Amino acid sequence: MSLIVKRNQSGFGCQSPDSNREEQTLHLVIKIENMKTKALLITLILGMISVNAMAQDASALRKKEYNLNGSVALSGYDPVAYFLLNKAVKGKKELSYTYEGVTYLFSNGASLEAFKKDPSRYEPEYGGWCAYAMGAKGEKVTIDPATFKIVNGKLYLFYNSFFNNTLKSWNKEEPVLKANADVNWKKIYH
């Protein structure tokens, strides 16, 4: 026997359905509601799966194309210190943060918190590769973390060894090299 729950003056009460048709109608409404709920749930689940897959793809691409030692960027230097102290400061393993598959180390808690609030502000351009080499030849060349330049709020890193400091070459042709580097990086990282 089926019962229908209805609200009455004293609260809720149960009663038998008046006819078989009413009972079927009640079941049909429940089925429609369940189908709507199922469709919504399926849509949400598929959306979460595709967002998760895209995030995993983005992380995999970053790990593949960024200049990393293992999964650590900037040879372990603090990305925020470049901006706040205008110098390269080694980060600490116990103060690390992984952003979209790339791990950064920080010299202090304040740097870590600043990065967490706005990672894109502090990440190096061209995946941390030498900006000059990216602009001149579209190549991924390792960097000297202490050789850098901040331009328009962006961090650019450079190769510097023996008598080859690419920052000096960059400074001579910066507008052209930057435009070329932007195009070349998009070809590599897309």
Secondary structure, 3 states (H helix, E strand, C coil): CCCEEEEECCEEEEECCCCHHHHHHHHHHHHHHHHHHHHHHHHHHHHHHHHHHHHHHHHHHHHHHCCEECCEEHHHECHHHHHHCCCCCECEEEEEEEECCEEEEECCHHHHHHHHHCHHHHCEHHHHCEHHHHHHCCCCCCCEEEEEEEECCEEEEECEECCEEHHHHHHHCHHHHHHHHHHHHHHHCC
